[in-house]
Amino acid sequence: MGRLDGITLEDLHKVREQTDGEKPRERVLAAIGRKQGDTLPRLAERHGVVEKTIRNWLDRFAEEPIEQAPYDEQRPGRPSKLEDKERDQLFEHLQDPPTELGYEQQAWSTSLLLHHIKETYDVEYSGGHARKLLCKAGLSYRTARPRHHEANLEQKEEFQRTVQKNGPS
């Protein structure tokens, strides 16, 4: 337990109350468990990781300030293709129907969003990223429901007229 010698159980509980995020909270809980006498194999099983991961988590508490130990360092990523102002403006646009921006569609689709971004900001994204942007804006993306090319609409209407609907169960 040498990794946690300079840390009290009270300190760990205070950090747990202030910790945001699932993984950082798991790390603090593992440290609390170890401080209470749990073995590394038991902690590994409880948290669904290998013992080496538990040791790495506990090493953080020995090497870093207790407030920073549960958290990962910031990792650099690819810079955004849109500036912050442009992204905010895009999210504002997405709150209105596309018709208000001069499009003929009533709802945002991924293809319409990709077209809008290309025309407005001269930036190209993939369809997957467009879906992520729609989700971040609090919207869902629309997909077309295909109709079989040989479907007979008269038979469908006849079926809908004659079928008896089940009542509530």
KEDRENKE-835103 format. One line per field, with one value per atom (N, C-alpha, C): residue number from 1; atom name; x, z negated, y. Coordinates in pm, 1 decimal, decimal comma. Each point is the difference from the previous one (the first is absolute). Layout:
N
sese	c(NUM / ...)
marza	c(CA / ...)
px	c(X / ...)
pz	c(Z / ...)
py	c(Y / ...)
//
This chain:
169
sese	c(1 / 1 / 1 / 2 / 2 / 2 / 3 / 3 / 3 / 4 / 4 / 4 / 5 / 5 / 5 / 6 / 6 / 6 / 7 / 7 / 7 / 8 / 8 / 8 / 9 / 9 / 9 / 10 / 10 / 10 / 11 / 11 / 11 / 12 / 12 / 12 / 13 / 13 / 13 / 14 / 14 / 14 / 15 / 15 / 15 / 16 / 16 / 16 / 17 / 17 / 17 / 18 / 18 / 18 / 19 / 19 / 19 / 20 / 20 / 20 / 21 / 21 / 21 / 22 / 22 / 22 / 23 / 23 / 23 / 24 / 24 / 24 / 25 / 25 / 25 / 26 / 26 / 26 / 27 / 27 / 27 / 28 / 28 / 28 / 29 / 29 / 29 / 30 / 30 / 30 / 31 / 31 / 31 / 32 / 32 / 32 / 33 / 33 / 33 / 34 / 34 / 34 / 35 / 35 / 35 / 36 / 36 / 36 / 37 / 37 / 37 / 38 / 38 / 38 / 39 / 39 / 39 / 40 / 40 / 40 / 41 / 41 / 41 / 42 / 42 / 42 / 43 / 43 / 43 / 44 / 44 / 44 / 45 / 45 / 45 / 46 / 46 / 46 / 47 / 47 / 47 / 48 / 48 / 48 / 49 / 49 / 49 / 50 / 50 / 50 / 51 / 51 / 51 / 52 / 52 / 52 / 53 / 53 / 53 / 54 / 54 / 54 / 55 / 55 / 55 / 56 / 56 / 56 / 57 / 57 / 57 / 58 / 58 / 58 / 59 / 59 / 59 / 60 / 60 / 60 / 61 / 61 / 61 / 62 / 62 / 62 / 63 / 63 / 63 / 64 / 64 / 64 / 65 / 65 / 65 / 66 / 66 / 66 / 67 / 67 / 67 / 68 / 68 / 68 / 69 / 69 / 69 / 70 / 70 / 70 / 71 / 71 / 71 / 72 / 72 / 72 / 73 / 73 / 73 / 74 / 74 / 74 / 75 / 75 / 75 / 76 / 76 / 76 / 77 / 77 / 77 / 78 / 78 / 78 / 79 / 79 / 79 / 80 / 80 / 80 / 81 / 81 / 81 / 82 / 82 / 82 / 83 / 83 / 83 / 84 / 84 / 84 / 85 / 85 / 85 / 86 / 86 / 86 / 87 / 87 / 87 / 88 / 88 / 88 / 89 / 89 / 89 / 90 / 90 / 90 / 91 / 91 / 91 / 92 / 92 / 92 / 93 / 93 / 93 / 94 / 94 / 94 / 95 / 95 / 95 / 96 / 96 / 96 / 97 / 97 / 97 / 98 / 98 / 98 / 99 / 99 / 99 / 100 / 100 / 100 / 101 / 101 / 101 / 102 / 102 / 102 / 103 / 103 / 103 / 104 / 104 / 104 / 105 / 105 / 105 / 106 / 106 / 106 / 107 / 107 / 107 / 108 / 108 / 108 / 109 / 109 / 109 / 110 / 110 / 110 / 111 / 111 / 111 / 112 / 112 / 112 / 113 / 113 / 113 / 114 / 114 / 114 / 115 / 115 / 115 / 116 / 116 / 116 / 117 / 117 / 117 / 118 / 118 / 118 / 119 / 119 / 119 / 120 / 120 / 120 / 121 / 121 / 121 / 122 / 122 / 122 / 123 / 123 / 123 / 124 / 124 / 124 / 125 / 125 / 125 / 126 / 126 / 126 / 127 / 127 / 127 / 128 / 128 / 128 / 129 / 129 / 129 / 130 / 130 / 130 / 131 / 131 / 131 / 132 / 132 / 132 / 133 / 133 / 133 / 134 / 134 / 134 / 135 / 135 / 135 / 136 / 136 / 136 / 137 / 137 / 137 / 138 / 138 / 138 / 139 / 139 / 139 / 140 / 140 / 140 / 141 / 141 / 141 / 142 / 142 / 142 / 143 / 143 / 143 / 144 / 144 / 144 / 145 / 145 / 145 / 146 / 146 / 146 / 147 / 147 / 147 / 148 / 148 / 148 / 149 / 149 / 149 / 150 / 150 / 150 / 151 / 151 / 151 / 152 / 152 / 152 / 153 / 153 / 153 / 154 / 154 / 154 / 155 / 155 / 155 / 156 / 156 / 156 / 157 / 157 / 157 / 158 / 158 / 158 / 159 / 159 / 159 / 160 / 160 / 160 / 161 / 161 / 161 / 162 / 162 / 162 / 163 / 163 / 163 / 164 / 164 / 164 / 165 / 165 / 165 / 166 / 166 / 166 / 167 / 167 / 167 / 168 / 168 / 168 / 169 / 169 / 169)
marza	c(N / CA / C / N / CA / C / N / CA / C / N / CA / C / N / CA / C / N / CA / C / N / CA / C / N / CA / C / N / CA / C / N / CA / C / N / CA / C / N / CA / C / N / CA / C / N / CA / C / N / CA / C / N / CA / C / N / CA / C / N / CA / C / N / CA / C / N / CA / C / N / CA / C / N / CA / C / N / CA / C / N / CA / C / N / CA / C / N / CA / C / N / CA / C / N / CA / C / N / CA / C / N / CA / C / N / CA / C / N / CA / C / N / CA / C / N / CA / C / N / CA / C / N / CA / C / N / CA / C / N / CA / C / N / CA / C / N / CA / C / N / CA / C / N / CA / C / N / CA / C / N / CA / C / N / CA / C / N / CA / C / N / CA / C / N / CA / C / N / CA / C / N / CA / C / N / CA / C / N / CA / C / N / CA / C / N / CA / C / N / CA / C / N / CA / C / N / CA / C / N / CA / C / N / CA / C / N / CA / C / N / CA / C / N / CA / C / N / CA / C / N / CA / C / N / CA / C / N / CA / C / N / CA / C / N / CA / C / N / CA / C / N / CA / C / N / CA / C / N / CA / C / N / CA / C / N / CA / C / N / CA / C / N / CA / C / N / CA / C / N / CA / C / N / CA / C / N / CA / C / N / CA / C / N / CA / C / N / CA / C / N / CA / C / N / CA / C / N / CA / C / N / CA / C / N / CA / C / N / CA / C / N / CA / C / N / CA / C / N / CA / C / N / CA / C / N / CA / C / N / CA / C / N / CA / C / N / CA / C / N / CA / C / N / CA / C / N / CA / C / N / CA / C / N / CA / C / N / CA / C / N / CA / C / N / CA / C / N / CA / C / N / CA / C / N / CA / C / N / CA / C / N / CA / C / N / CA / C / N / CA / C / N / CA / C / N / CA / C / N / CA / C / N / CA / C / N / CA / C / N / CA / C / N / CA / C / N / CA / C / N / CA / C / N / CA / C / N / CA / C / N / CA / C / N / CA / C / N / CA / C / N / CA / C / N / CA / C / N / CA / C / N / CA / C / N / CA / C / N / CA / C / N / CA / C / N / CA / C / N / CA / C / N / CA / C / N / CA / C / N / CA / C / N / CA / C / N / CA / C / N / CA / C / N / CA / C / N / CA / C / N / CA / C / N / CA / C / N / CA / C / N / CA / C / N / CA / C / N / CA / C / N / CA / C / N / CA / C / N / CA / C / N / CA / C / N / CA / C / N / CA / C / N / CA / C / N / CA / C / N / CA / C / N / CA / C / N / CA / C / N / CA / C / N / CA / C / N / CA / C / N / CA / C / N / CA / C / N / CA / C / N / CA / C / N / CA / C / N / CA / C)
px	c(81,4 / -81,4 / 85,0 / 128,3 / 92,4 / -35,6 / -71,8 / -34,4 / -91,2 / -80,2 / -101,7 / 33,0 / 124,7 / 36,6 / -25,6 / 25,1 / -15,5 / -141,7 / -95,5 / -137,2 / -94,0 / -89,8 / -96,5 / -126,1 / -74,0 / -127,9 / -96,1 / 5,4 / -85,0 / 33,3 / 130,9 / 40,6 / -58,2 / 6,9 / -51,2 / -151,2 / -70,6 / -145,9 / -35,0 / 77,0 / -23,7 / 22,4 / 108,4 / 28,7 / -110,2 / -49,8 / -107,0 / -124,9 / -33,8 / -118,2 / 15,9 / 123,3 / 26,1 / 37,0 / 10,1 / 47,8 / -114,1 / 25,8 / -97,5 / 47,9 / -91,5 / 33,7 / 7,5 / -38,4 / -6,8 / 138,4 / 90,6 / 132,3 / 78,8 / 3,7 / 69,7 / -59,2 / -133,0 / -64,3 / 42,1 / 11,7 / 46,9 / 138,9 / 86,0 / 136,6 / 2,0 / -84,1 / -5,9 / -57,1 / -102,8 / -59,0 / 100,6 / 83,5 / 104,3 / 98,6 / 35,8 / 92,3 / -63,9 / -128,2 / -70,4 / -0,3 / -31,7 / -0,1 / 136,0 / 105,1 / 135,4 / 33,7 / -39,2 / 26,8 / -74,6 / -115,0 / -78,6 / 47,5 / 104,2 / 60,1 / -31,7 / -73,2 / -27,8 / 128,6 / 6,8 / 117,4 / -9,6 / 115,4 / 1,3 / -86,2 / 7,6 / -87,2 / -149,4 / -36,7 / -140,9 / -44,4 / 85,6 / -32,4 / -9,8 / 91,9 / -2,1 / -130,3 / -42,0 / -125,7 / -119,3 / -1,9 / -110,9 / -15,5 / 113,0 / -4,3 / 10,1 / 12,8 / 1,0 / 125,0 / 114,2 / 127,2 / 104,3 / 119,6 / 108,2 / 73,4 / 76,3 / 71,6 / 95,7 / 63,8 / 94,0 / -70,0 / -123,3 / -76,7 / -24,9 / -34,7 / -21,2 / 128,8 / 113,9 / 127,9 / 27,0 / -29,8 / 18,9 / -88,3 / -125,4 / -91,2 / 54,4 / 46,9 / 49,7 / 129,7 / 81,9 / 124,2 / -30,8 / -110,9 / -38,3 / -13,0 / -56,8 / -22,1 / 131,9 / 102,4 / 131,4 / 79,4 / -22,2 / 83,5 / -60,2 / -130,8 / -67,1 / -76,6 / -34,1 / -87,9 / -132,0 / -54,4 / -117,8 / -118,4 / -11,3 / -111,6 / 14,4 / 124,2 / 24,8 / 12,0 / 30,8 / 28,8 / -109,3 / -128,1 / -100,9 / -14,4 / 49,9 / -27,8 / 116,0 / -35,8 / 99,4 / 49,5 / 122,1 / 51,0 / -74,9 / -6,7 / -61,6 / 80,2 / -69,7 / 66,2 / -27,3 / 102,8 / -23,1 / -81,3 / -81,1 / -78,9 / 11,2 / -65,4 / -1,1 / -74,9 / 53,2 / -73,0 / -131,7 / -97,2 / -131,0 / 8,4 / -76,7 / -3,0 / -80,1 / -91,1 / -79,7 / 53,6 / 4,7 / 35,8 / -113,7 / 27,4 / -102,1 / -122,8 / 22,0 / -112,6 / -83,3 / 69,0 / -70,6 / -81,1 / 58,2 / -71,1 / -123,8 / 12,8 / -114,9 / -108,1 / 42,3 / -95,2 / -69,2 / 76,9 / -58,3 / -105,1 / 30,3 / -96,7 / -125,0 / 16,1 / -117,6 / -82,1 / 67,2 / -71,1 / -77,7 / 58,0 / -63,2 / -124,8 / -15,3 / -119,1 / -122,3 / 23,5 / -109,3 / -21,0 / -120,5 / -21,0 / 82,8 / 43,1 / 80,7 / -70,8 / -133,6 / -74,1 / 31,3 / 33,8 / 32,1 / 133,6 / 80,8 / 128,5 / -6,7 / -122,1 / -17,7 / 2,1 / 3,0 / -2,4 / -143,7 / -23,9 / -135,9 / -38,4 / 96,6 / -29,8 / -54,4 / -86,1 / -61,8 / 84,2 / 87,5 / 81,7 / 144,6 / 91,3 / 141,4 / 33,2 / 68,2 / 55,1 / 151,1 / 70,4 / 145,7 / 47,6 / -62,9 / 44,7 / -27,5 / -113,3 / -29,9 / 98,0 / 31,0 / 95,6 / 137,0 / 45,2 / 128,7 / 1,0 / -110,2 / -11,6 / 5,2 / -74,8 / -5,3 / 138,9 / 70,3 / 133,9 / 95,8 / -7,9 / 88,8 / -29,2 / -127,1 / -38,1 / 28,5 / -27,4 / 11,0 / 142,8 / 70,3 / 131,1 / 115,7 / -31,2 / 100,5 / 82,5 / -71,2 / 62,5 / -72,6 / 76,1 / -59,9 / 17,1 / -108,0 / -0,5 / -53,1 / 20,6 / -57,1 / -144,0 / -73,7 / -137,7 / -4,9 / 95,9 / 4,2 / 19,3 / 85,3 / 22,2 / -123,6 / -68,5 / -123,8 / -102,7 / -8,7 / -92,3 / 40,0 / 131,5 / 45,9 / -36,9 / 15,9 / -35,2 / -149,5 / -82,1 / -143,9 / -32,9 / 64,7 / -24,2 / 45,3 / 115,6 / 48,6 / -92,8 / -68,9 / -95,5 / -135,4 / -11,5 / -124,4 / -102,1 / 44,1 / -91,1 / 31,2 / -93,6 / 27,5 / 0,8 / 67,3 / 4,4 / -108,3 / -48,6 / -109,0 / 56,4 / -60,6 / 36,1 / -126,7 / 13,7 / -114,7 / -39,8 / -129,1 / -48,1 / -26,0 / 81,6 / -16,5 / -127,7 / -53,8 / -116,5 / 46,2 / -37,0 / 41,6 / -50,1 / 84,4 / -33,6 / -116,3 / -29,9 / -111,7 / -122,8 / 2,4 / -112,2 / -124,9 / -111,4 / -127,6 / -77,4 / -15,6 / -66,6 / -147,0 / -66,3 / -141,3 / -17,7 / 90,6 / -7,5 / 26,5 / 89,5 / 30,4 / -121,7 / -65,3 / -119,6 / -112,1 / -17,5 / -102,3 / 27,4 / 124,4 / 39,3 / -30,5 / 34,3 / -22,1 / -149,0 / -83,2 / -143,3 / -62,6 / 48,7 / -64,9 / 57,3 / 122,0 / 60,2 / -65,7 / -17,5 / -56,4 / 116,0 / -9,8 / 104,0 / -25,0 / 108,1 / -11,2 / -25,0 / -83,4 / -24,9 / 113,2 / -8,4 / 106,1 / 2,0 / 120,3 / 14,9 / -19,0)
pz	c(0,0 / 0,0 / 0,0 / 23,7 / -7,6 / 88,8 / 108,2 / 92,9 / -65,1 / -95,0 / -58,6 / -143,3 / -40,9 / -139,5 / -41,0 / 87,2 / -36,1 / 17,5 / 31,8 / 28,7 / -99,6 / -57,7 / -94,2 / 73,7 / -65,7 / 55,5 / 14,4 / -93,7 / 7,7 / 124,2 / 29,7 / 120,0 / 125,7 / 5,2 / 117,7 / 13,3 / -111,5 / 6,2 / 46,6 / -43,5 / 45,5 / 151,1 / 48,3 / 144,1 / 77,0 / -53,5 / 67,5 / 17,6 / -101,4 / 7,2 / 104,9 / 25,5 / 93,5 / 140,1 / 19,0 / 126,7 / 99,8 / 121,0 / 108,8 / 98,1 / 51,6 / 102,0 / -58,4 / 82,4 / -44,7 / -27,0 / 94,9 / -15,8 / -115,0 / -12,2 / -116,2 / -133,3 / -4,2 / -123,4 / -31,6 / 104,2 / -19,3 / -61,4 / 45,8 / -51,5 / -148,3 / -37,9 / -141,3 / -82,8 / 51,6 / -73,5 / -18,3 / 101,4 / -12,2 / -110,4 / -5,6 / -104,2 / -138,0 / -10,3 / -127,9 / -40,0 / 95,9 / -28,0 / -46,5 / 65,4 / -38,8 / -139,0 / -28,2 / -132,7 / -108,2 / 35,8 / -95,5 / -8,8 / 77,4 / -13,9 / 109,9 / 103,5 / 110,2 / 73,2 / 50,0 / 75,1 / 144,6 / 67,3 / 140,4 / 86,7 / -16,7 / 83,0 / -23,1 / -124,4 / -30,3 / 62,9 / -8,6 / 60,4 / 151,6 / 58,4 / 145,5 / 43,6 / -74,8 / 33,4 / -17,5 / -108,3 / -29,5 / 107,7 / 48,3 / 96,3 / 145,3 / 19,6 / 136,3 / 78,9 / -68,9 / 65,7 / -49,4 / 57,1 / -45,3 / -116,7 / -73,1 / -117,0 / 35,4 / 115,4 / 42,8 / 8,5 / 47,4 / 8,4 / -139,6 / -93,5 / -138,2 / -54,1 / 23,6 / -46,5 / 62,8 / 129,3 / 67,8 / -62,4 / -28,9 / -61,8 / -135,6 / -80,1 / -133,5 / 7,1 / 102,1 / 17,5 / 22,7 / 64,4 / 23,9 / -131,6 / -100,7 / -128,8 / -72,8 / 28,8 / -61,7 / 72,6 / 129,6 / 82,1 / 26,0 / -8,4 / 36,7 / -119,7 / 3,3 / -105,2 / 0,1 / -116,9 / -14,2 / 85,0 / 23,6 / 78,9 / 148,1 / 47,2 / 141,6 / 28,9 / -101,4 / 19,7 / 74,6 / -24,0 / 69,9 / 149,4 / 42,7 / 135,8 / 95,7 / 126,4 / 106,2 / 39,0 / 53,8 / 53,9 / 128,2 / 33,3 / 126,0 / 115,4 / 93,2 / 117,3 / 119,1 / 77,4 / 117,0 / 103,1 / 69,7 / 106,3 / 125,0 / 102,2 / 123,7 / -23,6 / 48,7 / -17,5 / 77,6 / -54,3 / 63,2 / 134,2 / 94,5 / 130,6 / -6,6 / -96,1 / -20,0 / -119,9 / 11,2 / -113,5 / -102,9 / -123,8 / -104,6 / 37,3 / 56,6 / 40,0 / 108,4 / 95,5 / 109,5 / -54,0 / -92,6 / -58,6 / -74,4 / -77,7 / -72,0 / 97,9 / 107,6 / 101,6 / 65,4 / 28,0 / 60,0 / -92,0 / -129,5 / -94,3 / -9,5 / 14,0 / 4,2 / 125,3 / 114,3 / 124,3 / -14,5 / -68,1 / -12,6 / -87,4 / -80,4 / -84,2 / 79,4 / 118,6 / 86,5 / 110,2 / 54,8 / 113,2 / 120,2 / 82,9 / 116,8 / 94,7 / -3,1 / 88,5 / -29,8 / -126,4 / -35,0 / 58,1 / 43,8 / 61,9 / 151,9 / 51,9 / 144,2 / 60,1 / -81,4 / 51,3 / 10,5 / 84,8 / 20,6 / -99,7 / -67,1 / -95,0 / -129,6 / -65,4 / -125,2 / -122,3 / 13,8 / -114,5 / 45,3 / -96,5 / 30,6 / 20,4 / 107,8 / 24,1 / 3,7 / -5,9 / 3,6 / 132,5 / 109,1 / 130,2 / 12,9 / -52,1 / 4,7 / -89,1 / -115,5 / -89,2 / 66,2 / 63,6 / 69,4 / 110,1 / 73,8 / 106,0 / -60,7 / -108,3 / -65,2 / -50,0 / -63,7 / -52,0 / 113,7 / 107,8 / 114,5 / 61,6 / 17,7 / 61,8 / -90,8 / -128,9 / -92,3 / -50,4 / -30,3 / -64,6 / 84,9 / 115,9 / 89,2 / -71,8 / -74,9 / -75,2 / 35,0 / 13,9 / 31,1 / -118,1 / -34,6 / -105,9 / 56,4 / -74,1 / 37,1 / -50,2 / 49,5 / -46,1 / -147,8 / -47,8 / -142,1 / -87,7 / 45,2 / -78,6 / 3,7 / 112,6 / 8,7 / -100,2 / -14,1 / -98,4 / -141,6 / -28,0 / -132,0 / -25,2 / 103,0 / -16,0 / -27,3 / 70,9 / -23,9 / -142,9 / -47,1 / -137,6 / -101,0 / 22,6 / -92,0 / -2,6 / 110,7 / 6,0 / -57,9 / -47,8 / -60,5 / 99,8 / 120,7 / 103,4 / 34,0 / 65,6 / 54,5 / 151,1 / 64,7 / 145,2 / 59,0 / 112,6 / 66,6 / 101,5 / 7,5 / 106,4 / 76,7 / 128,1 / 82,8 / -26,5 / 4,0 / -9,3 / 141,9 / 48,2 / 138,4 / 19,7 / 118,0 / 38,1 / 111,4 / -11,1 / 100,2 / 137,1 / 102,6 / 133,1 / 63,1 / -51,1 / 54,3 / -90,9 / -100,9 / -93,0 / 72,0 / -30,1 / 60,9 / -99,5 / 33,1 / -92,1 / -18,2 / 103,1 / -12,3 / -99,4 / 5,3 / -96,0 / -142,1 / -14,0 / -132,0 / -56,4 / 82,8 / -46,2 / -34,5 / 80,7 / -26,2 / -133,4 / -22,6 / -124,7 / -118,7 / 9,6 / -111,0 / -26,4 / 105,8 / -18,3 / -66,8 / 32,6 / -45,0 / -127,3 / -34,6 / -118,3 / -125,7 / -97,6 / -126,9 / -95,1 / -58,7 / -93,8 / -134,5 / -66,0 / -135,4 / -98,4 / -94,4 / -105,2 / -99,3 / -98,5 / -101,8 / -76,8 / -33,9 / -71,7 / -147,2)
py	c(-119,9 / 119,9 / 125,3 / -13,4 / 110,6 / 117,1 / -25,8 / 108,7 / 103,8 / -43,3 / 88,2 / 41,6 / -17,1 / 27,7 / 144,9 / 94,7 / 140,2 / 53,0 / -89,0 / 42,8 / -67,2 / 78,5 / -57,2 / -43,6 / -86,8 / -44,8 / 117,9 / 92,7 / 119,5 / 82,6 / 14,1 / 74,0 / -65,2 / -132,4 / -71,4 / 16,9 / -3,2 / 19,2 / 141,5 / 99,5 / 137,7 / 11,1 / -62,8 / 2,9 / -71,3 / -112,3 / -74,0 / 86,1 / 78,7 / 86,2 / 109,7 / 40,6 / 110,1 / -48,6 / -131,2 / -54,9 / -12,1 / 49,7 / -11,0 / -105,5 / -77,0 / -98,3 / -140,1 / -96,0 / -138,6 / -59,3 / 14,5 / -61,1 / 63,4 / 132,9 / 57,1 / -46,8 / -13,5 / -45,7 / -144,3 / -83,6 / -138,0 / -1,2 / 88,3 / 6,2 / 35,8 / 96,1 / 38,7 / -114,9 / -66,1 / -112,4 / -113,0 / -22,9 / -102,4 / 39,9 / 127,7 / 46,5 / -14,4 / 30,5 / -15,9 / -147,4 / -87,0 / -143,8 / -49,2 / 45,4 / -40,3 / 51,9 / 122,8 / 59,3 / -78,9 / -58,0 / -78,0 / -145,0 / -34,5 / -132,2 / -99,5 / 40,4 / -92,4 / -35,4 / -121,8 / -45,2 / 47,9 / 1,6 / 41,7 / -91,4 / -133,1 / -85,3 / 27,1 / 23,8 / 28,2 / 133,0 / 101,4 / 129,5 / -12,2 / -76,0 / -18,7 / -66,4 / -101,1 / -68,8 / 94,2 / 74,0 / 91,0 / 108,1 / 51,4 / 110,7 / -46,4 / -131,5 / -53,6 / 33,8 / 6,5 / 30,4 / -100,4 / 4,9 / -87,0 / 66,2 / -81,2 / 52,1 / 112,8 / -8,4 / 103,9 / 135,1 / -0,6 / 125,5 / 55,3 / -86,2 / 45,8 / 60,5 / -66,3 / 54,9 / 136,4 / 12,7 / 129,2 / 107,9 / -34,5 / 95,9 / 44,2 / -95,8 / 32,5 / 80,2 / -27,3 / 77,6 / 148,0 / 27,9 / 139,2 / 76,4 / -67,3 / 66,4 / 24,5 / -81,2 / 20,0 / 108,2 / 16,1 / 87,9 / 137,5 / 13,1 / 124,7 / 55,2 / 128,6 / 53,4 / -77,3 / -21,2 / -85,2 / 47,7 / 131,3 / 52,9 / -33,8 / -17,6 / -28,2 / -148,6 / -79,6 / -142,2 / -78,0 / 25,0 / -80,7 / 31,6 / 113,3 / 47,1 / -28,4 / -25,6 / -13,3 / 138,0 / 4,0 / 125,8 / 31,8 / 128,0 / 40,6 / -58,2 / -57,7 / -56,4 / 90,5 / 25,3 / 83,9 / -76,9 / 69,5 / -60,6 / 84,3 / -46,6 / 76,1 / 129,7 / 111,2 / 126,3 / -4,0 / 66,6 / 4,0 / 73,0 / -47,3 / 66,1 / 129,9 / 7,8 / 120,9 / 76,4 / 130,6 / 84,1 / -6,6 / 39,7 / -4,6 / 82,0 / 119,8 / 86,2 / -68,8 / -62,8 / -67,7 / -117,4 / -75,6 / -113,7 / 48,3 / 107,6 / 55,5 / 44,5 / 65,8 / 45,0 / -119,8 / -105,3 / -119,5 / -60,4 / -9,7 / -55,7 / 86,8 / 131,5 / 88,1 / -28,6 / -17,7 / -32,7 / -130,0 / -97,7 / -130,9 / 2,9 / 104,2 / 9,9 / 46,0 / 54,3 / 43,7 / -102,6 / -6,7 / -90,0 / 46,0 / -93,3 / 36,2 / 97,3 / 0,8 / 90,4 / 146,2 / 31,8 / 138,4 / 44,9 / -97,1 / 32,9 / -13,7 / -18,6 / -6,3 / -139,5 / -102,6 / -136,7 / -47,6 / -99,2 / -49,4 / -108,1 / -61,0 / -106,2 / 57,6 / -78,1 / 43,1 / -33,7 / -100,0 / -43,7 / -19,3 / 8,7 / -16,4 / -147,0 / -29,2 / -132,7 / 14,2 / -110,1 / 8,8 / 58,3 / -41,4 / 51,4 / 149,9 / 45,8 / 142,9 / 77,1 / -54,6 / 65,7 / 9,6 / -108,1 / 2,4 / 105,8 / 9,3 / 100,9 / 141,0 / 20,9 / 131,1 / 42,2 / -93,2 / 31,5 / 32,5 / -74,8 / 24,2 / 137,1 / 32,3 / 126,9 / 119,8 / -15,5 / 112,9 / 22,4 / -108,7 / 12,5 / -53,6 / -55,0 / -58,2 / -107,9 / -85,7 / -108,7 / -128,8 / -108,5 / -129,8 / -94,1 / -69,5 / -100,0 / -130,8 / -107,4 / -129,8 / -6,9 / -96,9 / -19,3 / -32,9 / -80,3 / -34,0 / 122,5 / 91,3 / 121,1 / 89,5 / 0,5 / 78,5 / -53,4 / -132,8 / -57,3 / 42,4 / 1,5 / 44,2 / 146,4 / 83,0 / 141,6 / 16,0 / -76,8 / 6,9 / -41,6 / -105,1 / -45,1 / 104,3 / 62,1 / 103,6 / 119,8 / 23,3 / 111,1 / -40,1 / -124,1 / -45,7 / -49,5 / -35,5 / -47,0 / -144,9 / -64,2 / -132,5 / 13,5 / -90,3 / 8,1 / -88,3 / 41,4 / -69,9 / -97,0 / -116,5 / -92,7 / -33,8 / -22,1 / -34,1 / -144,6 / -26,5 / -137,2 / -46,9 / -90,9 / -42,9 / -81,0 / 9,3 / -78,7 / -92,6 / -124,8 / -97,4 / 43,1 / -13,8 / 48,2 / -76,1 / -118,7 / -77,0 / 5,8 / 83,9 / 6,4 / 49,0 / -63,6 / 34,5 / 86,3 / 129,1 / 92,1 / -34,9 / -52,7 / -37,1 / -113,5 / -98,5 / -110,8 / 49,7 / 92,6 / 54,4 / 71,9 / 81,6 / 72,1 / -96,9 / -104,3 / -101,3 / -69,5 / -34,8 / -65,2 / 90,5 / 127,3 / 91,6 / 22,3 / -8,6 / 17,2 / -122,8 / -119,9 / -122,1 / -60,0 / 33,8 / -61,0 / 55,8 / -88,6 / 44,9 / 29,9 / 113,1 / 40,8 / -67,9 / -37,9 / -57,3 / 113,1 / -28,3 / 97,1 / 0,5 / 87,9 / 2,6 / -131,1 / -43,2 / -128,0 / 17,7)
//
